Amino acid sequence: MKKLLSNLSQFYKNYRFQILLVFGLRIGYSLWLGIFWFFIDKYFPLSEQALWETYYHLSRSPSLIGRAFIDVWLRWDAVHYMNIAEFGYEGVGLGDTVFFPLYPYLVGGLSRMISFNVTLVGIIVSSIATLFASIFFYELVNELFNDKRLAKWSTACLVLYPTAFFLHAPYTDALFLVTSIASILMMVRKKPIMAGLFACAAGLTRAQGVLLLIPMVIILFQDHIHNKKFINWGELVGLIITPLGFGAYSFYRMKIGVAGFLETYQTHSNVDFQFPLTNIYIGINGILNRPTILEISELISVLLFLALLIWMVTQKKFCKHIAIMAYSISTWLIITSKITLWASPFQCSNRYILHIFFAFVGMAALLLKLSYRKQKFVILFSIISGLILITMYGLWLFIG
């Protein structure tokens, strides 16, 4: 017991900044949305049809406190994930099989084990995943640049980004972020089997997890060109494991007779894919004809991260990490190539942009060049923007 307490004390000492920041935001977001919901709960529809359309099979909390601090986080995709967590794929529609299994099954298993509300468990899992994502991110940046100040600011930029509240919601984003960052950290530390296991977990969380093959192959290629040696068994195992998450779920779908992931995704989400610059043109044209806050914010996110990545490519200290840059650019291309036929071309980009975590290192490097006063202004602006967006989220206004 004494050793455990000593280890926990050391862990807190090493990562106090990340712990206080992440859990401070967790508490702040909950209080903000909870107090907000206390005022509008009475206006929420109570009919059976309305409840079904809102939560599907999930039951609404009987108490106002439960609705204010738990149900208020059940919005959009969170409803689908929590239904899968509670009832499995057998209890949801075919369209819901595009949601990958690791997060909802992890949440559902823990919920049954400790007999807690499934949405509450989903919220807790997401926040814990966010904490470890911030810790791994700090370690990765410090490992690459040997700069604790840059590492700390990179972490702050990630978790304080206006749409980063999604990392605390019952969505897959936090779990995907922690597994993908951990995988690349293990690649950098020359632990290919661990890197492959984390990449496999990422592929079981989101389809984009398969993109982790890109940095894995590049890093192994660089190592072998530099050291002039053949691939060893550990590296081979890591390479084989990396795409297994996506592959395993695809095989499972095939085994139970469900159409391919991409086919199901396109059919049930009305999604197609096209060249990103075409989407940018469509997005700008749509805003000029009929501007909305959502579409403007989505376009800003897409263009901001494109500008960050272009700037980072021109900077020697970033572009030398070609494997991570390649992963970041490929992730941006995937995000911006998707087009939803009934919505804006960059639907969900406000949330997906968080997956391009390496871009936040560039953002931090730019912020460190500003005066202290300007840094405070940027942080305050980001926090206020986040509170506005999370309020819109609570009101069922789609923002990602």
VENJOBEL-V385844 format. One record per pair of residues at least 4 apart in sequence whose ideal C-beta (glycine too) atoms are under 7 Angstrom apart, sorted by the first residue. I is the first residue (numbers start at 1). GAP is how many residues later the second one is. Records with the same first field share a line. If there is no record, write none. Layout:
# VENJOBEL-V385844
I = GAP + GAP
This chain:
# VENJOBEL-V385844
1 = 4
2 = 4
3 = 4
4 = 4
5 = 4
6 = 4
7 = 4
8 = 4
9 = 4
10 = 4
11 = 4
12 = 4 + 7
15 = 4 + 120
16 = 4
17 = 4 + 135
18 = 4 + 113 + 116 + 117 + 120 + 137
19 = 4 + 112
20 = 4
21 = 4 + 135 + 138
22 = 4 + 105 + 108 + 109 + 112 + 137
23 = 4
24 = 4
25 = 4 + 134 + 143
26 = 4 + 101 + 142
27 = 4
28 = 4
29 = 4 + 136 + 139 + 361
30 = 4 + 39
31 = 4
32 = 4 + 355 + 358
33 = 4 + 39 + 357 + 361
34 = 4 + 34 + 35 + 38
36 = 4 + 355 + 358
37 = 4 + 30 + 31 + 35 + 357
38 = 26 + 30
40 = 4
41 = 23 + 26 + 27
45 = 5
46 = 4
47 = 4
48 = 4
49 = 4
50 = 4
51 = 4 + 9
52 = 4
55 = 5 + 19 + 24
56 = 23 + 27
57 = 26 + 29 + 30 + 34
58 = 24 + 25 + 28
60 = 7 + 11
61 = 5 + 6 + 9 + 10
62 = 4
63 = 4
64 = 4
65 = 4
66 = 4 + 5
67 = 4 + 5
68 = 4
70 = 47 + 49 + 50
71 = 48
72 = 322
73 = 5 + 46 + 50 + 96 + 97
74 = 4 + 5 + 8 + 45
75 = 318 + 321
76 = 322
77 = 4 + 94
78 = 4 + 91 + 92 + 93
79 = 4
80 = 4 + 12 + 16 + 19
81 = 4 + 18 + 22 + 23 + 41 + 89 + 90 + 91
82 = 4 + 36 + 37 + 40 + 88
83 = 4 + 8 + 9
84 = 4 + 5 + 8 + 12 + 15 + 20
85 = 19 + 22 + 23 + 26 + 33 + 37
86 = 22 + 32
87 = 4 + 5
89 = 7 + 8
92 = 4
94 = 164 + 170 + 174
95 = 169 + 173
97 = 156 + 161 + 167
98 = 163 + 166 + 167 + 170 + 171
99 = 5
100 = 72 + 104 + 105 + 106 + 107 + 149
101 = 4 + 103 + 148
102 = 4 + 73 + 99 + 102 + 103
103 = 4 + 69 + 72 + 102
104 = 4
105 = 4
106 = 4 + 19
107 = 4 + 11 + 14 + 15 + 18
108 = 4 + 10
109 = 4
110 = 4 + 11 + 15
111 = 5 + 7 + 10
116 = 4 + 5
117 = 4
118 = 4
119 = 4 + 51
120 = 4
121 = 4
122 = 4 + 48
123 = 4 + 45 + 47
124 = 4
125 = 4
126 = 4 + 41 + 42 + 43 + 44 + 45 + 48
127 = 4 + 41
128 = 4
129 = 4 + 45 + 46 + 49
130 = 4 + 29 + 37 + 38 + 44
131 = 4
132 = 4 + 46
133 = 4 + 41 + 44 + 45 + 48
134 = 4 + 21 + 24 + 25
135 = 4
136 = 4 + 42 + 45 + 46 + 49
137 = 4 + 17 + 18 + 21 + 44 + 220
138 = 4 + 13 + 14 + 17
139 = 4 + 46
140 = 4 + 41 + 44 + 45 + 48
141 = 4 + 9 + 10 + 13 + 220
142 = 4 + 5 + 6 + 9
143 = 45
144 = 44 + 177
145 = 5 + 172
147 = 4
148 = 4
149 = 4
150 = 4 + 211 + 214 + 215 + 218
151 = 4
152 = 4
153 = 4 + 211 + 214 + 215
154 = 4 + 206 + 207 + 210
155 = 4
156 = 4
157 = 4 + 203 + 206 + 207 + 210
158 = 6 + 199 + 202
159 = 5
160 = 4 + 219 + 222 + 223
161 = 193 + 221
162 = 220 + 223 + 224 + 227
163 = 187 + 188 + 191 + 226 + 237
164 = 190 + 222
165 = 4 + 221 + 225
166 = 5 + 7 + 185 + 188 + 234
167 = 6 + 7 + 10 + 187
172 = 4 + 33 + 34
173 = 4 + 178 + 181
174 = 4
175 = 4 + 30
176 = 4 + 26 + 29 + 30 + 33 + 179
177 = 4 + 177 + 178 + 180
178 = 4
179 = 4 + 19 + 22 + 23 + 26
180 = 4 + 22 + 29 + 32
181 = 4 + 176
182 = 4 + 16
183 = 4 + 12 + 15 + 16 + 19 + 29
184 = 4 + 31 + 140
185 = 4
186 = 5 + 8 + 9 + 12
187 = 8 + 28 + 29 + 32
191 = 4
192 = 4 + 42 + 43 + 46
193 = 4 + 41 + 44 + 45
194 = 4
195 = 4 + 21 + 43
196 = 4 + 41 + 42 + 43 + 45 + 46
197 = 4 + 44
198 = 4
199 = 4 + 10 + 13 + 17 + 43
200 = 4 + 41 + 42 + 44 + 45
201 = 4 + 44
202 = 4 + 7 + 10 + 43
203 = 6 + 7 + 40 + 41 + 42 + 43
204 = 41 + 44 + 45
205 = 4
207 = 39 + 54
208 = 123 + 126 + 147
209 = 36 + 37
210 = 33 + 36
211 = 116 + 119 + 120
212 = 4 + 30 + 115
213 = 4 + 29 + 30
214 = 4 + 112 + 113 + 116
215 = 4 + 108 + 109 + 111 + 112
216 = 4 + 22 + 23 + 26
217 = 4
218 = 4 + 104 + 105 + 108
219 = 4 + 104
220 = 4 + 11 + 15
221 = 4
222 = 4
223 = 4
224 = 5 + 7
231 = 4 + 5
233 = 4
234 = 4
235 = 4
236 = 4
237 = 4
238 = 4
243 = 4
244 = 4
245 = 4
246 = 4
247 = 4
248 = 4
249 = 4
250 = 4 + 11
251 = 4
252 = 4
253 = 5 + 8
258 = 6
259 = 4 + 5
260 = 4
261 = 4
262 = 4
263 = 4
264 = 4
265 = 4 + 6
266 = 5 + 6
269 = 71
270 = 70 + 71 + 72
271 = 67 + 69
272 = 67 + 69
273 = 64 + 65 + 66
274 = 4 + 5 + 63 + 65
275 = 62
276 = 4 + 57 + 60 + 61
277 = 4
278 = 4
279 = 4 + 57 + 58 + 60 + 66 + 67
280 = 4 + 22
281 = 4
282 = 4 + 63
283 = 4 + 12 + 16 + 61 + 62 + 63
284 = 4 + 15
285 = 4
286 = 4 + 9 + 58
287 = 4 + 8 + 9 + 12
291 = 4 + 5
292 = 4
293 = 4
294 = 4 + 50 + 104 + 105
295 = 4 + 49
296 = 4
297 = 4 + 53
298 = 4 + 46 + 48 + 51 + 52
299 = 4 + 47
300 = 4
301 = 4 + 48 + 49 + 52
302 = 4 + 34 + 44 + 47
303 = 4
304 = 4
305 = 4 + 27 + 48 + 51 + 54
306 = 4 + 26
307 = 4
308 = 4 + 51 + 54 + 55
309 = 4 + 19 + 20 + 23 + 50
310 = 4
311 = 4 + 51
312 = 6 + 7 + 13 + 50
313 = 6 + 12
315 = 4
316 = 4
318 = 7 + 44
319 = 6
321 = 4
322 = 4
323 = 4
324 = 4 + 34
325 = 4 + 33
326 = 4
327 = 4
328 = 4 + 28 + 30 + 31
329 = 4
330 = 4
331 = 4 + 24 + 25
332 = 4 + 24
333 = 4
335 = 14 + 17 + 18
336 = 10
339 = 6
340 = 7
343 = 4
348 = 4 + 52
349 = 4
350 = 49 + 50
351 = 49
359 = 4
360 = 4
361 = 4
362 = 4
363 = 4
364 = 4
367 = 8 + 11
370 = 4 + 5
371 = 4
372 = 4
373 = 4
374 = 4
375 = 4
376 = 4
377 = 4
378 = 4
379 = 4
380 = 4
381 = 4
382 = 4
383 = 4
384 = 4
385 = 4
386 = 4
387 = 4
388 = 4
389 = 4 + 10
390 = 4
391 = 4
392 = 5 + 7
393 = 6
